Amino acid sequence: MSSKVVSFVSPQLTDCRDLINDALVKQKVLIVAGNCTVNYEGRAASKLTWGERVLMIKADGSVLLHRRSGYEPVNWQPPRCQFHISIEDGKLLSVLATRQKPKESLKLLFDNITVAIALTLADEGEFAMHVTEEQMKRAILLEPSLVEPRLKLISEETKMGDSGFTDVYAEDSSGRLVVIEIKRNPASREAALQLNRYVEALRKRVNRPVRGILAAPELKSGTVALLARLGYDFKAVSPEKCFQILKPRIDARLSEFLQ
């Protein structure tokens, strides 16, 4: 089984067992479609009764089980699972994926296999991540220290008179009010002038010192001098760091949904 692609159509369960074991040893990607039932035990417990589904086991030991519609897996396990593949009662193919931390197990029983494919995939491509300004704002609201330590949030999208809505409204460690304007791309002179309009509008409404912060990956040419002349601060906030703040929460919500 040294071929880049090995596929069986309507295989015997014993042949499928051997294919899966060989693919796991060689860290291939496995796709198995067939009639199965599923039991999960661990952080919770779930049972999926019989139906035709698609099982995918990736080279890193992660497991995804998909139904006939929807993009989310109905069951899944993260990378580095341990596997035990066997034939039960001479008529069921058992695929058991286990983890120790946390202790959990996902067991699939197939009584029929439609197709089984083992793939050797080469993938060295780089991943370009795209984070929106709205997502950057969400991350800053969750973790204000991305902009500045000890920053205390007051609100988001606060209306500044006729000037529009500021992204984030906060208070710094010295008790000064802070208007934060967020940009996903290198911030231009217009972004600095937009921040200035918000700050000036707020200064007319309050009797307290007000700061302005432009949060962006970097500044375009000419923006540095204008920002300094206006007396505002630039804070380098990368979309990548924002994504790292959001990702655990996205994963946690997905995990709760799937289990």
Backbone hydrogen bonds, N-H to C=O, Kabsch-Sander energy under -0.5 kcal/mol:
donor,donor_aa,acceptor,acceptor_aa,energy
6,V,118,A,-2.3
8,F,116,A,-2.8
10,S,8,F,-0.5
10,S,114,T,-2.7
16,C,12,Q,-2.2
17,R,13,L,-2.5
18,D,14,T,-2.1
19,L,15,D,-2.3
20,I,16,C,-2.6
21,N,17,R,-2.5
22,D,18,D,-2.3
23,A,19,L,-2.4
24,L,20,I,-2.5
25,V,21,N,-1.9
26,K,22,D,-1.8
27,Q,24,L,-0.9
28,K,23,A,-2.8
29,V,119,L,-2.9
30,L,57,I,-3.0
31,I,117,I,-2.5
32,V,55,L,-2.9
33,A,115,V,-2.8
34,G,53,R,-2.2
35,N,112,N,-1.8
36,C,34,G,-0.6
36,C,51,G,-2.8
37,T,109,L,-1.7
38,V,48,L,-2.5
39,N,107,K,-2.4
40,Y,46,S,-2.7
41,E,105,S,-2.3
42,G,44,A,-2.0
46,S,40,Y,-2.0
48,L,38,V,-3.0
49,T,47,K,-0.5
51,G,36,C,-1.4
53,R,34,G,-2.7
53,R,51,G,-0.5
54,V,66,H,-2.5
55,L,32,V,-3.7
55,L,53,R,-0.5
56,M,64,L,-3.0
57,I,30,L,-1.9
58,K,62,S,-2.3
61,G,58,K,-2.0
63,V,77,Q,-2.6
64,L,56,M,-2.6
65,L,75,N,-2.5
66,H,54,V,-3.0
74,V,65,L,-2.5
75,N,65,L,-1.1
77,Q,63,V,-2.2
80,R,60,D,-3.1
81,C,61,G,-1.1
82,Q,98,T,-2.5
84,H,96,L,-2.0
86,S,94,S,-2.0
88,E,86,S,-0.5
88,E,92,L,-3.1
91,K,88,E,-2.0
92,L,88,E,-1.8
93,L,110,F,-2.8
94,S,86,S,-3.4
94,S,92,L,-0.6
95,V,93,L,-0.5
95,V,108,L,-2.8
96,L,84,H,-2.1
96,L,94,S,-0.5
97,A,95,V,-0.5
97,A,106,L,-2.9
98,T,82,Q,-2.6
99,R,104,E,-2.4
101,K,102,P,-0.5
104,E,99,R,-2.0
104,E,102,P,-0.6
105,S,41,E,-3.1
106,L,97,A,-2.8
107,K,39,N,-2.9
108,L,95,V,-2.6
109,L,37,T,-2.4
110,F,93,L,-2.7
111,D,35,N,-1.7
112,N,35,N,-0.9
114,T,33,A,-2.7
115,V,33,A,-1.6
116,A,8,F,-2.4
117,I,31,I,-2.8
118,A,6,V,-2.9
119,L,29,V,-2.9
120,T,4,K,-2.5
121,L,119,L,-0.7
123,D,121,L,-0.5
128,A,126,E,-0.6
129,M,127,F,-0.6
131,V,129,M,-0.5
136,M,132,T,-2.2
137,K,133,E,-2.5
138,R,134,E,-2.1
139,A,135,Q,-2.3
140,I,136,M,-2.2
141,L,137,K,-2.4
142,L,138,R,-1.8
143,E,139,A,-2.5
146,L,143,E,-2.2
147,V,144,P,-2.2
148,E,144,P,-1.8
151,L,148,E,-1.0
152,K,171,E,-3.1
153,L,151,L,-0.6
154,I,169,Y,-2.7
155,S,169,Y,-2.1
157,E,167,D,-2.0
158,T,166,T,-0.6
160,M,164,G,-3.7
161,G,159,K,-0.6
163,S,160,M,-2.0
164,G,161,G,-0.8
166,T,158,T,-2.5
167,D,180,I,-0.6
168,V,180,I,-1.8
169,Y,155,S,-2.9
170,A,178,V,-2.8
171,E,152,K,-2.6
172,D,176,R,-2.6
175,G,172,D,-2.0
177,L,209,P,-2.0
178,V,170,A,-3.1
179,V,211,R,-2.4
180,I,168,V,-2.8
180,I,178,V,-0.5
181,E,179,V,-0.5
181,E,213,I,-2.6
183,K,215,A,-2.6
187,A,218,E,-2.6
192,A,188,S,-1.4
193,L,189,R,-2.4
194,Q,190,E,-2.4
195,L,191,A,-2.3
196,N,192,A,-2.1
197,R,193,L,-2.0
198,Y,194,Q,-1.7
199,V,195,L,-2.5
200,E,196,N,-2.7
201,A,197,R,-1.9
202,L,198,Y,-2.1
203,R,199,V,-2.5
204,K,200,E,-1.1
205,R,202,L,-1.5
206,V,202,L,-1.5
211,R,177,L,-3.3
213,I,179,V,-2.9
214,L,233,D,-2.9
215,A,181,E,-2.9
215,A,213,I,-0.7
216,A,214,L,-0.6
216,A,235,K,-1.6
220,K,187,A,-3.2
223,T,220,K,-1.9
224,V,220,K,-0.6
226,L,222,G,-1.4
227,L,223,T,-2.8
228,A,224,V,-2.2
229,R,225,A,-2.3
230,L,226,L,-2.1
231,G,227,L,-1.0
232,Y,227,L,-2.3
233,D,212,G,-2.7
235,K,214,L,-2.3
237,V,216,A,-1.8
237,V,235,K,-0.7
242,C,238,S,-1.8
243,F,239,P,-2.4
244,Q,240,E,-1.9
245,I,241,K,-1.5
246,L,242,C,-2.0
247,K,243,F,-2.7
250,I,246,L,-2.2
251,D,247,K,-3.1
252,A,248,P,-2.2
253,R,249,R,-2.2
254,L,250,I,-2.3
255,S,251,D,-2.7
256,E,252,A,-2.3
257,F,253,R,-1.9
258,L,254,L,-2.6
259,Q,255,S,-2.1
